[in-house]
Amino acid sequence: MATGTISSYTPGQMLHISGSDLEFDRTIANSGAGTVGVFIQPAAGGAWVHLTTYGSLSSKNVQVLIPAGITGAQNVKVINERGLEGVFGTSIGPV
């Protein structure tokens, strides 16, 4: 399972996720294919949104852009290149 910690986000800026087993193929994640990468979901419920703009990526750190217009508490998950999924906290909120 991918594991890690995050606590808050700022729309239009990079979200930093630190943990382990976070690695995934940037090409697949950027395509929006939905098989690997970082996903957010409104904490109140709704569809998961696949984020597609990444900064640095490694097995221990991921940077991903939170689109402008995202508001309120969000659930976050990472699906790594082996298809293992980690969900980080019940929700994160805007800074």
Sequence and secondary structure as in RCSB ss.txt:
>XXXX:A:sequence
MATGTISSYTPGQMLHISGSDLEFDRTIANSGAGTVGVFIQPAAGGAWVHLTTYGSLSSKNVQVLIPAGITGAQN
VKVINERGLEGVFGTSIGPV
>XXXX:A:secstr
  EEE  EE TTSEEEEEEES    HHHHHHT SSSEEEEEETT    EE   EEEE SSEEEEE  TT  S EE
EEEE TTS EEE SS BEE 
